[in-house]
Amino acid sequence: MSSLTADQWEAILTRALAGKLGELARWEKPKFGICIGPDGSKLFDEFESRVFELKAELEAFLNAQDEVWLTGFLYDPNPMREMQQTATWLGFLREEIKKLHRVRPPDVAGGFGHPNFRADFDYWAKVNYFTVNEALLLSFGVEPKHFGDDELSALKEAYEKGTSLWQPIQYLIRRRDQFVRQFPYALRKGRIMPLELFDWFRLVDLPVHPEFTSHYCNSASDGPDVAGTEVPKKTHRREVDTISQLFTAMAIEYFGYAPAEKRSPVPKEIVDLAASMGIQITDETVLKYLRVGASFISDDWRRDKT
């Protein structure tokens, strides 16, 4: 190939590989972003290595051919000047290439950090409510159009039947169940307000894509709100748990709160006390954190004290 210029050789190689590999000749590993849930990006690393290996073998084959036959690639992806050489080229690694096409991982195999799934975060931050499936997918950072309601229902049915699914899909189906249990009224035509959605995220410490925020729920994210003022950073779940435990301990000691009782006047008493100090809080909020704190009290203590 001594008389071939570098540009000619590059053109020959590009055309030959395109004819041999098809779309795999242009395949590149995607640049993955933040992944919520199982991360399968290593599958793409492995596939990339296999593509590189095949390309190297094909290039080595071409390097060993005569110049006359090679120049035919400048005009035809499968030059026919020398039938024997062409036949050998067409059969070279044919089965390996077919297999590689079959095992090419789909986007979802790499997890929800795949760039093709990325949501339009700016758009969704400005909507004043979400459906269950919108909230679910956006919690992964996925544009909702990629998984419609019917598709998610079909995947759930397949999962329950034991059908083999990619790990990210299994994780998605299990999280969908959490959303449906939390917001059953919104499953079909209901609406989830941003405030209740992000409050729930914080309460259960749900892993959520950090770019999923809402202008309608300033306390749900760090950074400036729509008015440009700074919003306090969200409290970590462990801090909430610790404060709840202290709160419950004081309620038990000073208000006689009994965690085992189904009905208790204590939440109302705490609300009234707070109101006398100008603090507005609901019975439901008080009861919620009393229950969080009580969940850390050992069963032995409960039997002795209640």
Beta strands, then each sheet from edge to edge (+ up, - down):
strand 1: 223-224
strand 2: 230-231
sheet 1: 1+ 2-
end
